[in-house]
Amino acid sequence: MSLAWHHSPPEPGEYLALRDAAGLGRRSHEGAVAGLPRTLFALTVRESEELIAMGRVVGDGGCFVQLVDIAVRPDHQRQGLGKEVTSRLLAWCEGTLPPTCHISLVASEAAVPLYERFGFEPSRGMDRYADATLRLTK
């Protein structure tokens, strides 16, 4: 498998398709159009121009950042791509951000062991959508 790694966010349509295929929460096309260009750092992994994995760093770039959208297409999972995406995102953070910058992420229960290998620790947080009438699904 010949993979091409790029430091740019995906296009909105392919972003939404990969999030859906990987079982991540739904986002709107309008949200993707607004949010993707504001990415601090992005990785996309392509095989023959097809997006198969991605990850992004978002935040203020100094005090707080979050790793988001770490996703791998199901037929490419369990091959180390999620681990490599995470490793490269963190390498960018460690080489670019102030040492006191807080790096966080939200993970499914199944992904906790992966992220613990990178030094993340479970913590308690709070969530809601911009439209408070919407409910988060777990």
Stockholm file with secondary structure:
# STOCKHOLM 1.0

chainA/1-138         MSLAWHHSPPEPGEYLALRDAAGLGRRSHEGAVAGLPRTLFALTVRESEELIAMGRVVGDGGCFVQLVDIAVRPDHQRQGLGKEVTSRLLAWCEGTLPPTCHISLVASEAAVPLYERFGFEPSRGMDRYADATLRLTK
#=GR chainA/1-138 SS CCCEEESSCCCHHHHHHHHHHTTCCCCCHHHHHHHGGGCSEEEEEEETTEEEEEEEEEECSSSEEEEEEEEECGGGTTSSHHHHHHHHHHHHHHHHSCTTCEEEECCCGGGHHHHHTTTCCCCCCCCCCSSTTSCCCC
#=GC SS_cons         CCCEEESSCCCHHHHHHHHHHTTCCCCCHHHHHHHGGGCSEEEEEEETTEEEEEEEEEECSSSEEEEEEEEECGGGTTSSHHHHHHHHHHHHHHHHSCTTCEEEECCCGGGHHHHHTTTCCCCCCCCCCSSTTSCCCC
//
